[in-house]
Amino acid sequence: MNACPAVYPVTHNPRFETPRAAYIHVPFCRHRCGYCNFTLIAGRDDLIDSYVQALALELSWLQHPRPVESLYVGGGTPSHLPLRQQEHLLALFPHWFPPAGSYEFTLEANPSDVTDELLDTWQRAGVNRVSLGIQSFQAEKLAVLERDHGRTEIRRAVEGVHGAIGNLAIDLMFGVPGETLAAWCHDLQAALFQQPQHISVYGLTIERGSRYYGLVRRGVLPALSENLERDMYVQAMETLIAAGYEHYEVSNFALPGYRSRHNETYWMGRGYYAAGPGASRYVAGRRETNHRSVVGYLRRVLGGTSPVAESEYLAPEDAARERLVFGLRRLEGLDKPRFLDETGFDVDSLGGDALQRFSALGLLENTGQHLRLTRAGLLISDALWPELLRR
């Protein structure tokens, strides 16, 4: 076996909790959608066997099992892997990440991939939560997003997950070129009809590096107005809350007891392990990110070399600022005494003038005990974070 490179901190630091969550990145897709800028590779299924081999080797550098309460397999499209290779992938996890406590094991899937055989494989592997990338129930919108599923595939996948796994999360996207508020209302109602335990709603963001970026800049794909996107977000909040879903994070809604425990690890500033191309881990105060190139990742790991492309130790103040921003994404906000106890920083002093200004503008509710976004703050939250992260 290749010698273990210094990928994971192995010395115990009493200042940091031992991570209780892990993320695995599966970078393969059938097709790269025009808006996508994630770490993935399309049309190279010939690399899947090498990927599974490399992931097994990277996980071996953990040196001993790390019990976790949350394991999340995302991508890319994990469900795209052929059944045999999915079985090999899933067989790695019980040893390196044995379940502990109230265990949540999430796997992302495309509706068109879901079959009875695959559901049986997931169930036997211990998957107890499936996140379906539905995005929309409308053919025209799905075509713009370049998705390969329709209503038939959605219905079959939803019924299968409800029957075999019993815990369904779905993703929806709004703000797609050409979309109307009425069409978005239709998607929300169609989503509720599926009776998922969890719904995430995301405004479409066209980032530099995606194929659609140039099309939007040239006006070929007309972007929606900010006012319309805001109305769509408000409609999502009102519709889903009225249907009994708890709005617990800026983009996330859950039935009682079905919050994403894995994502709450991130939002609460906890540590987590991660493996695979482009995966980022946060262990003992150090954040490390693997190479985004799938070919580069495979070459390095199979050659016995660390796949880490970026590594930084977060100074206490930087870690506290990230904790502040992530904590404010949660609708319940921050408990200020707890924040001080866990980070060593007073929220009001850390936020400084920016925090005072946002509070005065009615974007934040700031009491002696809590700090949280107001409804007005929710609507422009992404604009607040840079100032709160800045020293």
NUMI-40505 format. One record per atom (N, C-alpha, C, O): z, y, x; residue in three letters. Coordinates in steps of 0.02 Angstrom, whole numbers, plus 50000, padded with zeros to 5 digits. Example, Ala and Ser with C-alpha at 12.3 -4.5 7.8 and 13.67 -1.06 7.14 Angstrom:
NUMI-40505
503904971650660ala
503904977550615ala
503904983550660ala
504234983450712ala
503544988850642ser
503574994750684ser
503945000250645ser
504025005750670ser
end
This chain:
NUMI-40505
500004994050042met
500005000050000met
500005006250044met
500325006450097met
499645011450022asn
499625017650060asn
500315020750066asn
500715020250020asn
500445023850123ala
501075027250132ala
501155032650080ala
500655035550057ala
501775034050061cys
501915038850008cys
501885045950035cys
502315047750075cys
501395050150014pro
501405057150034pro
501945060849996pro
502205058449946pro
502105066750019ala
502645070649988ala
502395074049925ala
502295080149923ala
502295070049873val
502065072749809val
502645074949766val
502625080349736val
503165070949763tyr
503735072349721tyr
504355073749763tyr
504475070149812tyr
504745078949746pro
505375079949781pro
505825073749770pro
505915071549714pro
506095071149824val
506495065049818val
507235066449830val
507655062149817val
507405072349855thr
508115074049865thr
508395077149802thr
508065081249770thr
508995075249784his
509305077849723his
509575084849736his
509925086049785his
509405089349692asn
509655096249696asn
510105097349635asn
509855097349579asn
510755098249645pro
511215098749587pro
511085104949544pro
511355105349489pro
510685109749568arg
510535115649528arg
510055114049471arg
510015117849423arg
509705108549476phe
509185107049427phe
509325100349393phe
509555095549424phe
509175100249328glu
509235094049291glu
508675089149311glu
508125091349330glu
508815082749308thr
508295077849319thr
507815078049260thr
508025077749203thr
507155078549273pro
506675078949218pro
506735072849171pro
506885067249193pro
506635074249107arg
506655068949057arg
506015068749017arg
506005066348960arg
505475071249046ala
504825071249013ala
504285070149065ala
504365071749124ala
503715067449042ala
503155066349087ala
502495067449050ala
502435066148990ala
502005069949087tyr
501335071249060tyr
500825067449103tyr
500855067649164tyr
500355064149071ile
499815060649104ile
499155063749081ile
499025064149021ile
498735065849129his
498095068949111his
497525063949119his
497425061149173his
497165062849064val
496575058549064val
495965063049058val
495865066149005val
495555063649109pro
495055069049111pro
494375067349081pro
493915071349087pro
494295061549049phe
493625059349028phe
493465061448956phe
493895061048911phe
492845063648946cys
492595065348879cys
491875062948873cys
491525061948923cys
491675061948811arg
490975060148798arg
490525066248810arg
489965065548833arg
490795072148794his
490395078348797his
490875084148809his
491415084348781his
490675088948851arg
491075094948861arg
490865100048808arg
490305102548810arg
491315101748763cys
491175106648712cys
491085113548743cys
491375115048796cys
490675117748712gly
490485124048741gly
491065128848755gly
491015132948800gly
491605128348716tyr
492165132848725tyr
492685130248775tyr
493165133748791tyr
492585124048800cys
493105120748838cys
493095122648911cys
492575122748943cys
493685124248938asn
493775125649008asn
494325121349038asn
494625123149089asn
494475115649006phe
495005111249029phe
494765107049089phe
494165106849104phe
495235103649121thr
495065099049174thr
494795092649143thr
495175088549117thr
494135091749146leu
493835085649119leu
493165084549151leu
492885088849185leu
492905078549141ile
492245076749165ile
491905072749110ile
492205068249081ile
491275074449096ala
490905071149042ala
490325067249071ala
490015069249121ala
490175061649040gly
489605057649061gly
489715053949127gly
489225051949159gly
490335052849147arg
490475049249210arg
490975043649197arg
491485043149231arg
490825039549147asp
491275034049132asp
491305028949188asp
491745024649190asp
490825029349234asp
490835024849292asp
491435026049337asp
491595021849379asp
491765031649328leu
492355033349369leu
493015031049339leu
493535031649370leu
492995028349278ile
493615026949243ile
494035021649279ile
494645022449286ile
493725016349303asp
494115011249339asp
494455014249401asp
495025012649415asp
494095018449437ser
494385021549496ser
494955026249477ser
495455026749512ser
494875029549420tyr
495405033949396tyr
496045030049381tyr
496585032049402tyr
495985024449345val
496575020449329val
496905017949393val
497525017849398val
496505015949441gln
496775013749506gln
497135019449541gln
497685018549568gln
496835025349541ala
497135031149574ala
497785033249539ala
498275034949572ala
497785033049473leu
498385034949437leu
498955030149452leu
499525032249461leu
498795023749455ala
499305018749472ala
499605020249541ala
500205019549552ala
499175022249588leu
499415023749655leu
499835030049656leu
500355030349688leu
499595035249620glu
499985041449618glu
500675040249587glu
501175042749613glu
500705036349534leu
501355034949503leu
501805030949550leu
502415031549547leu
501515026749592ser
501925022849638ser
502295027349687ser
502805025349715ser
502035033449697trp
502375038049742trp
503005041049712trp
503375044549746trp
503125039649648leu
503785041249619leu
504335037149653leu
504915039249655leu
504165031349679gln
504595026849718gln
505075022749675gln
505235017049692gln
505295025449619his
505715021549574his
505615024149503his
505395029749494his
505785020149453pro
505675022249383pro
506055028649366pro
506605029749391pro
505755032749324arg
506055039049301arg
506105038749225arg
505605040149191arg
506685037049197pro
506745036749124pro
506595043549092pro
506795048749117pro
506225043349038val
506045049549003val
506165048848928val
506165043348900val
506265054548897glu
506335054848824glu
505675056848791glu
505605056348730glu
505205059048832ser
504555061048805ser
504005059348856ser
504055061048915ser
503495055948832leu
502895054548872leu
502295056848831leu
502215055148773leu
501865060948864tyr
501295063848829tyr
500665062248869tyr
500615064048928tyr
500185058948837val
499555057248869val
499015061648838val
498845060848779val
498755066448878gly
498285071248851gly
497655071548893gly
497565067648940gly
497215076248877gly
496585076448913gly
496215083048906gly
496515088248892gly
495545082648916gly
495135076848910gly
495235073348842gly
495485076148794gly
495025067048842thr
495085063048782thr
495335056148800thr
494935051748815thr
495995054948798pro
496255048348815pro
495945042748773pro
495845037248798pro
495805044148710ser
495535038948666ser
494815037148683ser
494555032148658ser
494495041048726his
493805039548746his
493765033548792his
493235030348795his
494285031948828leu
494265026348874leu
494125019848836leu
494405018748782leu
493705015448864pro
493605008848833pro
494255005148826pro
494735006448863pro
494285000548778leu
494904997148761leu
495234993848822leu
495834994548832leu
494844990348862arg
495134986848920arg
495464991748967arg
496014990448993arg
495144997348979gln
495425002249026gln
496015006048996gln
496475008049032gln
496005006948929gln
496605009848897gln
497195005148905gln
497755007348917gln
497074998648898glu
497614993848905glu
497904994048976glu
498514993748985glu
497474994549026his
497714995049095his
498115001549106his
498635001449139his
497865007049077leu
498215013349084leu
498915013049051leu
499415014949082leu
498935010648989leu
499565010548953leu
500065005748984leu
500665006648976leu
499815000549019ala
500264995749051ala
500654998749109ala
501154995949130ala
500425004449135leu
500775007649191leu
501435010949171leu
501895011449212leu
501475013049109phe
502015017649091phe
502705014449081phe
503195017649099phe
502765008449053pro
503435005749042pro
503845005249106pro
504465005949104pro
503515003949163his
503895003449225his
504085010349253his
504665011549268his
503585014749260trp
503725021149293trp
504085026149248trp
504475030149273trp
503965025949183phe
504285030449136phe
504605026549079phe
504385027149022phe
505115022649093pro
505435018649040pro
505745023348988pro
506005028649005pro
505715021248924pro
505985025648871pro
506735026348875pro
507105021648890pro
506965032348859ala
507675033848857ala
507825038148796ala
507415042248777ala
508395037248767gly
508605041348711gly
508135040748652gly
507865035448638gly
508035046348618ser
507585046648560ser
506885047748587ser
506675053548595ser
506525042448600tyr
505915042448639tyr
505315044548597tyr
505205041948543tyr
504925049348623glu
504305051448591glu
503725050048638glu
503715052448695glu
503235046148615phe
502665044348656phe
502045046548618phe
501835043348570phe
501745052148641thr
501175055048608thr
500525053448645thr
500515053648707thr
500005052048608leu
499345051048637leu
498845055248599leu
498825054948537leu
498435059048634glu
497915063048602glu
497305058748588glu
497135054248626glu
496965060348533ala
496385056348514ala
495875060548476ala
496045065348442ala
495245058648483asn
494715061348441asn
494635056848380asn
494665050748387asn
494535059648321pro
494465055548261pro
493925050148267pro
494015044548241pro
493375051748300ser
492825047048303ser
492975040948346ser
492615035948343ser
493495041148387asp
493675035548431asp
494125030448398asp
494175024748421asp
494465032448345val
495015028348318val
494755022248281val
494365022848233val
494975016348303thr
494795010048270thr
495435006048258thr
495955007548287thr
495395001048216asp
495974996848203asp
496214993448267asp
496814992848280asp
495744991148308glu
495914987848370glu
496284992548418glu
496764990648451glu
496044998648420leu
496365003648464leu
497055005448438leu
497525006048478leu
497135006248373leu
497785007648344leu
498285002048359leu
498865003348373leu
498044995948355asp
498484990248371asp
498704990448444asp
499284988948460asp
498244992348489thr
498414992948560thr
498934998348571thr
499414997348608thr
498845004048539trp
499325009548546trp
500015007448520trp
500525008848551trp
500015004248463gln
500645002148432gln
501024997348478gln
501624998048488gln
500674992448506arg
500994987648551arg
501234990948616arg
501704988548646arg
500904996348636ala
501104999848697ala
501685004648686ala
501945007548734ala
501895005548624gly
502465009848610gly
502295016948590gly
502735021048583gly
501645018448581val
501445025148557val
501745026048488val
501635021948443val
502115031548478asn
502415032748412asn
502235039648384asn
502535041948335asn
501735042848415arg
501485049248389arg
500765050048413arg
500635049348473arg
500305051548368val
499605052548386val
499405059648366val
499535061848310val
499095063148412ser
498865069948400ser
498105069848395ser
497755068648444ser
497845071148335leu
497125070948322leu
496825077948330leu
497055082748300leu
496305078348372gly
495955084748381gly
495445085848327gly
494835085548339gly
495675087048266ile
495225087848209ile
494845094448212ile
494235094548205ile
495195099848224gln
494935106748231gln
494675109648166gln
494805115448151gln
494305105848127ser
494045108348063ser
493825102448020ser
493695096948045ser
493775103647955phe
493515098647908phe
492825100447883phe
492565097147839phe
492525105747910gln
491885108347886gln
491325107047935gln
491395108447995gln
490785104347910ala
490235102247953ala
489945107947995ala
489815107148054ala
489855113847964glu
489555119448001glu
490005121648058glu
489775123048113glu
490645122148044lys
491115124348096lys
491175119148151lys
491195120948210lys
491185112848133leu
491205107448183leu
490585107548227leu
490615106048286leu
490015109348197ala
489395109748236ala
489435115448287ala
489215114548344ala
489705121148268val
489785126648315val
490245124548372val
490125126348430val
490765120848356leu
491245118548406leu
490985112548446leu
491315110348494leu
490415109948426glu
490095104148459glu
490545097948457glu
490565094048505glu
490885096948402arg
491285090948393arg
490855085348365arg
490355086548332arg
491055079148380asp
490635073448361asp
490895069648301asp
490705063848290asp
491335072648262his
491595069148204his
491465073248141his
491305079148143his
491535069748084gly
491465072948019gly
492015070547973gly
492505067547996gly
491935071847909arg
492465070047861arg
492595062547859arg
493175060347852arg
492065058447866thr
492165051147863thr
492605048847920thr
493065044947909thr
492465051147981glu
492865049248039glu
493575051848034glu
494045048448053glu
493655057848007ile
494325060747999ile
494735056447950ile
495305054647965ile
494435054947893arg
494795051047843arg
495005044247871arg
495575042147861arg
494555040847905arg
494705034247932arg
495265034747985arg
495715030647986arg
495225039848029ala
495735040548081ala
496415042248053ala
496915039548074ala
496425046848005val
497055048947974val
497395042947940val
497995041747949val
497015039347900glu
497295033547865glu
497545028347916glu
498065025247905glu
497175027347969gly
497375022548019gly
498025024448055gly
498455020148065gly
498085030848074val
498685033048109val
499285032748062val
499825030648082val
499205034948000his
499755034647952his
499985027347944his
500585026047940his
499525022647941gly
499705015747929gly
500005012247989gly
500465008347982gly
499745013548049ala
499955009848109ala
500495013348149ala
500935010048177ala
500465019948152ile
500925023748195ile
501445027448154ile
502035027448172ile
501235030648100gly
501705033848055gly
501905040948072gly
502305043948036gly
501645043648127asn
501825050448148asn
501185053848171asn
500935052548226asn
500905058148128leu
500255061148140leu
500325068648153leu
500625072348113leu
500035070948208ala
499975078048223ala
499235079648223ala
498825075748247ala
499055085548197ile
498355087448198ile
498285094548226ile
498725098748217ile
497725095748260asp
497555102348285asp
497015105448241asp
496535102048221asp
497105111848226leu
496605115748191leu
496425121948232leu
496845124548269leu
495815124248225met
495595130148262met
495325135248213met
494955133548167met
495505141648225phe
495225147048184phe
494905152248229phe
494975152048290phe
494565156948198gly
494235162148237gly
493575159948268gly
493355162648318gly
493255154948237val
492615152248263val
492045156848240val
492045159148183val
491565158348284pro
491005162748264pro
490695160648197pro
490525154848187pro
490635165448152gly
490355164248086gly
490855162148034gly
490685161647975gly
491485160948053glu
491985158648006glu
492225164347962glu
492285170047984glu
492375162747899thr
492655167547852thr
493385165747836thr
493605160147851thr
493735170447807leu
494435169047787leu
494455163547734leu
494905159347734leu
493975163647689ala
493955158447637ala
493845151547667ala
494155146747645ala
493425151147718ala
493295144747750ala
493925142247786ala
494075136347785ala
494295146847816trp
494915145047850trp
495435142647799trp
495805137847813trp
495465145847742cys
495925143547689cys
495745136447668cys
496195132347654cys
495105134947665his
494885128147648his
495135123147699his
495365117747681his
495095124847763asp
495325120347816asp
496075119147811asp
496315113547820asp
496455124447796leu
497175123647789leu
497355119047731leu
497795114747738leu
497015119847675gln
497155115547618gln
496945108347632gln
497295103547612gln
496385107547666ala
496165100747684ala
496645097447732ala
496765091447728ala
496935101447777ala
497435098747824ala
498055096347787ala
498315091047802ala
498285100247739leu
498875098347701leu
498745091947661leu
499205087847652leu
498135090947639phe
497965084947601phe
498055078647643phe
498165073247616phe
498005079347710gln
498075073547754gln
498805071547765gln
498945066247792gln
499275075847744gln
499995074647749gln
500225073047821gln
500575068247832gln
500015077247869pro
500245076247938pro
500975078447945pro
501215082647907pro
501315075647994gln
501995077848008gln
502005084248049gln
502515087848050gln
501455085848082his
501445091648127his
500745094648126his
500245091048125his
500705101348125ile
500065104848126ile
500105110348178ile
500565114448178ile
499605110548224ser
499535115948272ser
498925120048253ser
498395117148238ser
498975126648254val
498415131048238val
498295135648298val
498745138948322val
497675135648321tyr
497505139548380tyr
496905144048366tyr
496405141748337tyr
496955150348385gly
496375154648383gly
495905152848440gly
496125151848496gly
495255152448425leu
494765150648476leu
494765155948531leu
494675161848517leu
494855153748592thr
494825158148650thr
494255155848694thr
494235150148717thr
493785160348707ile
493225158748750ile
493385161348820ile
493385167448832ile
493535156748866glu
493755158748932glu
493185158548982glu
492705154748975glu
493245162649034arg
492765162549088arg
492725155449117arg
493235152149127arg
492135153149129gly
492035146349154gly
491785141549100gly
491525136249116gly
491875143449037ser
491615139348982ser
490895141248969ser
490685146948983ser
490505136648941arg
489795137948928arg
489695143448877arg
489195147048879arg
490165144148830tyr
490095149248778tyr
490265156248802tyr
490115161148768tyr
490575156848860tyr
490805163448883tyr
490225168448887tyr
490275173948860tyr
489675166448919gly
489095170848925gly
488765172148858gly
488515177648846gly
488765167148813leu
488455167948747leu
488835173248706leu
488525177148670leu
489495173248711val
489885178148675val
489775185148705val
489705189948668val
489765185548771arg
489665192048803arg
488985195048786arg
488915201148782arg
488475190748777arg
487805193248760arg
487705194148685arg
487175196348664arg
488195192348645gly
488145193248573gly
487785187648538gly
487675188048478gly
487595182348574val
487265176648543val
487745173148495val
487555171048441val
488375172548517leu
488905170148473leu
489355176048458leu
489745178148501leu
489315178848398pro
489705184848382pro
490445183248373pro
490635179048333pro
490855186748411ala
491585185848405ala
491835189048341ala
491555194048318ala
492355186148312leu
492655188848252leu
493065195048269leu
493285195848326leu
493165199348220ser
493575205348232ser
494305203348239ser
494525198248213ser
494685207348276glu
495395206048285glu
495765206048218glu
496225202148208glu
495555210448173asn
495875210848107asn
495775204348068asn
496245201948035asn
495175201448071leu
495045195248035leu
495445189548066leu
495725185448030leu
495475189248132glu
495865183948165glu
496605184648147glu
496945179648137glu
496845190748144arg
497535191848124arg
497655189448053arg
498165186148039arg
497195190948008asp
497265188747938asp
497265181147934asp
497625178247893asp
496865177847976met
496855170547976met
497515167647999met
497755162747971met
497805170648050tyr
498455168348075tyr
498995169248022tyr
499405164848011tyr
498995175047990val
499485176447937val
499395171447880val
499885168947852val
498765169947863gln
498625165147809gln
498905158247828gln
499175154747785gln
498825156347891ala
499095149847913ala
499855149747905ala
500125144847880ala
500185154947926met
500915155247920met
501125154647847met
501565150547830met
500825158547804glu
501035158647734glu
500885151947700glu
501295149547661glu
500305149147713thr
500105142847680thr
500545137047703thr
500795133247661thr
500645136347767leu
501015130547793leu
501765131047779leu
502075126047764leu
502045136947784ile
502755137847767ile
502875136347693ile
503365133047676ile
502425138747650ala
502495137447578ala
502455130047563ala
502735127747513ala
502105126147606ala
502035118947595ala
502605114947625ala
502605108747623ala
503105118447652gly
503695114947678gly
503715113747752gly
504155110347777gly
503235116647789tyr
503225115847862tyr
503645121347894tyr
503635127047872tyr
504005119447945glu
504415124147983glu
503975127348037glu
503685123848078glu
503935133948036his
503575137548089his
504065138348146his
504485142948146his
504025133948196tyr
504545133948248tyr
504305136648315tyr
504715137848359tyr
503645137648324glu
503365140548384glu
502745144348364glu
502455142948311glu
502525149048405val
501985153448386val
501405149848352val
501155152148301val
501185144148380ser
500605140748355ser
500755134048321ser
500305130348303ser
501395132548311asn
501575125748290asn
502025125548229asn
502485129548221asn
501865120748185phe
502215119848121phe
502375112448114phe
501965108148130phe
502965110848089ala
503165103848083ala
503595102848021ala
503965107248000ala
503525096947991leu
504005094947940leu
504685093947973leu
504715092648033leu
505235094647935pro
505905093947965pro
505965087348004pro
505805081947979pro
506205087948066gly
506305082148109gly
505705080048149gly
505725075048185gly
505145083748144tyr
504525081648178tyr
504255086848226tyr
503645087048238tyr
504685091048254arg
504445095548306arg
504185091448365arg
504395085748376arg
503725094348404ser
503485091148465ser
504025091648518ser
504125097048547ser
504365086248531arg
504905086448580arg
504635087448650arg
504965090348693arg
504025085048662his
503745085948728his
503605093348742his
503795095948795his
503275096748696asn
503125103848707asn
503765108048711asn
503775113048746asn
504275106048675glu
504905109748680glu
505205109248750glu
505595113548770glu
505045103948787thr
505245103548857thr
504975109548895thr
505345112648934thr
504335111148885tyr
504035116848919tyr
504355123448895tyr
504545127648936tyr
504415124148830trp
504655130548802trp
505385131948820trp
505595137748820trp
505765126748835met
506465127748852met
506575127848928met
507145127948951met
506025127748966gly
506085128449038gly
506345122349074gly
506605122949130gly
506295116449043arg
506535110249074arg
506015107549124arg
505435109449122arg
506235103049168gly
505795099949215gly
505395094349184gly
505585091649132gly
504835092549216tyr
504415087149191tyr
503985084449248tyr
503795088049294tyr
503845077949245tyr
503385074749291tyr
502675075349264tyr
502585076449204tyr
502185074449307ala
501495074449284ala
501055070949336ala
501195071249396ala
500525067749312ala
500055064349356ala
499365064649327ala
499275065149266ala
498865064249371gly
498165064549351gly
497825070949375gly
498175075449398gly
497165071349370pro
496805077249393pro
497025083549356pro
497065083549294pro
497165088849392gly
497355095249361gly
498045095449331gly
498235100549304gly
498415089949334ala
499085089749303ala
499575093949343ala
499565094049404ala
500015097449307ser
500545101549338ser
501215098649322ser
501355096749265ser
501645098149373arg
502335095749364arg
502815101149385arg
502645105649423arg
503425100649359tyr
503955105449376tyr
504575101249390tyr
504905098949343tyr
504735100349453val
505285096049474val
505705099749526val
505445102149576val
506365100149514ala
506835103149560ala
506625110249581ala
506685112049639ala
506375114049533gly
506205121049546gly
505525122049576gly
505325127849588gly
505155116749590arg
504495117349621arg
503955115449571arg
503985110149539arg
503445119749565arg
502875118149524arg
502295116049569arg
502125119549617arg
502005110349553glu
501435107849591glu
500865106149542glu
500985103449488glu
500255107849562thr
499675106549521thr
499165102449561thr
498985104349617thr
498945096949533asn
498445092749566asn
497755095949564asn
497625100449524asn
497315093649608his
496625096049610his
496295094949543his
496375089749511his
495935100149521arg
495595099749456arg
494965095349459arg
494775092449409arg
494645095049516ser
494045090949523ser
494235083549518ser
494645081049556ser
493925080149470val
494085073049461val
493875069049522val
494245064849547val
493275070449547val
493035066949607val
493485068349667val
493655063849705val
493685074749674gly
494125076549729gly
494805073249723gly
495085070949773gly
495065072949663tyr
495715069549651tyr
495665062149671tyr
496095059649706tyr
495135058849648leu
495055051749664leu
494995050649739leu
495295046049767leu
494605054849773arg
494505054049844arg
495165054749882arg
495305050949928arg
495565059649862arg
496195060849897arg
496705055349885arg
496995052649932arg
496805053749822val
497325048749806val
497145041849833val
497555038549864val
496525039749823leu
496325033049847leu
496305032849923leu
496315027449953leu
496275038749954gly
496305039150027gly
497015039850053gly
497115040550113gly
497505039650007gly
498205040050028gly
498445047050043gly
498945047950077gly
498075052150017thr
498245059150030thr
498505062349966thr
498265060749911thr
498975066849973ser
499255070249914ser
498695073849876ser
498265076949907ser
498685073349809pro
498185076849770pro
498375084149755pro
497995087649721pro
498945086449778val
499195093049760val
498745098549789val
498605098749849val
498515103049745ala
498105108749766ala
498515115049771ala
498365119449812ala
499015115649729glu
499435121649728glu
500165119549724glu
500345114949687glu
500585123049761ser
501295121449761ser
501685127949772ser
501545131749818ser
502185129049730glu
502605134949739glu
503305133449715glu
503415130049665glu
503785136249751tyr
504475135849730tyr
504625142249691tyr
504555147749718tyr
504835141549629leu
504975147449588leu
505645150349607leu
506165147049601leu
505635156549629ala
506255160049642ala
506655160449577ala
506365160449523ala
507325160749581pro
507725160849519pro
507515166049469pro
507505164649409pro
507335172149491glu
507135177249444glu
506465175549411glu
506385176649351glu
505995172949449asp
505345171049420asp
505435165349370asp
505125165449317asp
505855160549386ala
505985155049339ala
506315157749276ala
506155155449221ala
506765162649283ala
507095165449224ala
506595169349181ala
506645169149120ala
506135172849212arg
505635176649174arg
505175171849135arg
505005173149077arg
504975166449166glu
504585161449130glu
504985158649071glu
504715157649017glu
505615157349084arg
506045154749031arg
506105159748974arg
506125157748915arg
506125166048990leu
506155171348939leu
505535171248895leu
505585171348834leu
504945170948926val
504325171048889val
504245164748847val
504085165048788val
504345158948878phe
504275152648841phe
504775152348784phe
504615149948729phe
505385154748796gly
505895154648744gly
505725159048685gly
505875157348628gly
505395164648699leu
505205169148645leu
504625166448604leu
504515168648547leu
504255161648630arg
503725158448590arg
504035154348533arg
503705153248482arg
504655152248541arg
504995148548488arg
505255153448436arg
505535158648454arg
505145151948373leu
505325156748320leu
506065158348318leu
506255163848298leu
506485153548339glu
507205154948340glu
507395159248400glu
507955161748403glu
506945160048448gly
507055164448504gly
507565161848553gly
507645155848562gly
507915166548585leu
508375164948639leu
509095166248618leu
509245171248586leu
509535161648636asp
510245162748631asp
510445166148697asp
510435163048750asp
510635172448694lys
510725176448755lys
511305173948799lys
511215173548860lys
511875172248771pro
512405169448814pro
512205162848847pro
512365161748906pro
511845158648811arg
511615152348841arg
511105153648896arg
511115150348948arg
510665158548885phe
510175160248936phe
510525162549000phe
510325160549055phe
511035166648993leu
511415169049051leu
511755163249087leu
511755162849148leu
512035158649048asp
512385152949078asp
511915148349115asp
512095145749168asp
511305147349089glu
510845142549118glu
510405145449173glu
510165141749216glu
510285152049172thr
509845155049222thr
510205159649271thr
509965160849326thr
510795162149251gly
511155166949292gly
510915174149282gly
511125178549318gly
510465175249233phe
510195181949221phe
510345184149150phe
510295180249103phe
510525190449144asp
510625193549079asp
509945195349049asp
509535198649083asp
509815193448988val
509155194448957val
508965201848957val
508405203648976val
509415206148936asp
509255213248929asp
509105216448996asp
508655220649002asp
509495214649047ser
509365217349114ser
508705214649141ser
508325218349173ser
508565208349129leu
507955205349155leu
507345208449121leu
506855209949155leu
507365209449056gly
506805212249019gly
506705219649031gly
506145222149027gly
507255223149046gly
507225230149064gly
506885234649013gly
506965233848953gly
506485239349040asp
506155244448997asp
505675241248947asp
505625243548890asp
505325235948968ala
504845232848923ala
505205230048861ala
504955230748805ala
505775226948872leu
506155224048817leu
506395229548770leu
506375228848709leu
506625234948798gln
506865240548756gln
506285243548716gln
506365245148657gln
505715244248748arg
505135247148714arg
504885242648657arg
504745245048603arg
504845236148671phe
504615231548618phe
505105231348560phe
504905230748502phe
505745231848575ser
506245231948522ser
506185238248480ser
506215238048418ser
506085243948513ala
506015250248478ala
505395250448434ala
505385253748382ala
504875246748454leu
504255246548415leu
504295241448359leu
503815240748320leu
504855237948353gly
504935233048300gly
504595226448314gly
504485222548267gly
504435225148377leu
504105218848395leu
504605213348412leu
504445207448410leu
505215215348428leu
505745210748444leu
506365212548405leu
506505218448394leu
506735207448384glu
507395208448354glu
507915206648408glu
507945200948431glu
508305211648428asn
508755210948484asn
509475212348462asn
509645218148448asn
509875207048457thr
510575207848437thr
511015205948496thr
510765204248550thr
511655206148486gly
512105204348540gly
512065197048559gly
512225195148615gly
511835192848512gln
511825185648523gln
511115182948533gln
511025178148572gln
510625185748499his
509955182848499his
509415187948515his
509495193948504his
508855185348540leu
508245189248549leu
507675185148522leu
507575179448543leu
507295188048475arg
506735184148445arg
506185188948425arg
506295194948416arg
505575186048418leu
505005189848393leu
505085191448319leu
505345187348281leu
504875197348299thr
504805199048228thr
504115196748205thr
503715194448245thr
503985197448140arg
503315195748114arg
502785200048149arg
502255197448167arg
502925206448160ala
502455210848194ala
502345208448266ala
501785208648291ala
502875206248298gly
502825203848367gly
502425197448371gly
502055196348420gly
502495193148321leu
502115186848320leu
501365188148322leu
500985184448353leu
501145193348287leu
500435194648280leu
500115197048345leu
499505196548352leu
500505199448393ile
500215201848456ile
500595199048516ile
500615202048569ile
500905193148506ser
501365190548557ser
501045189848626ser
501365191148677ser
500405187748629asp
500085186648694asp
500055193048735asp
500025192748796asp
500055198848701ala
500015205148737ala
500695207048768ala
500715211348812ala
501235203948746leu
501905205748771leu
502075202148835leu
502435204748878leu
501825196048843trp
502065191748898trp
501945194648967trp
502395194149009trp
501365197648983pro
501265200049052pro
501795205049074pro
502005204949132pro
502015209349029glu
502515214349049glu
503195211149060glu
503585213549102glu
503345205949023leu
503995202549031leu
504005198149093leu
504535196749120leu
503415195949115leu
503385191749176leu
503395195949239leu
503565193549293leu
503215202349233arg
503155206749291arg
503845209049314arg
504255211349275arg
503955208549379arg
504595210849408arg
504645218449405arg
505145221249427arg
end
